[in-house]
């Protein structure tokens, strides 16, 4: 006895169900293959378009980098001169503060009664 016959189907009904399932599976397989092919074609088209876009963007970025290259470079001499000038100003302020503190009299501000 078949499991399907136990469910209440006759042998003829079981065969017709199996035949319908086989035909549906064949149709589904055919449509799945077509769908897979169409999806792969679409993905190939999209990947090609993305590659072209990235190629164009890289070309644009290379051109920009070539144009901006002379602007970004600051001469080492100029940078060192700027740093020396900044250090000189900081040192002058520091020395002025030291002179001011050294010249103040500590006890002058303390209140002394008459």
Secondary structure as UniProt FT lines:
FT   HELIX           3..6
FT   TURN            7..8
FT   HELIX           11..72
FT   HELIX           76..103
FT   HELIX           107..109
//
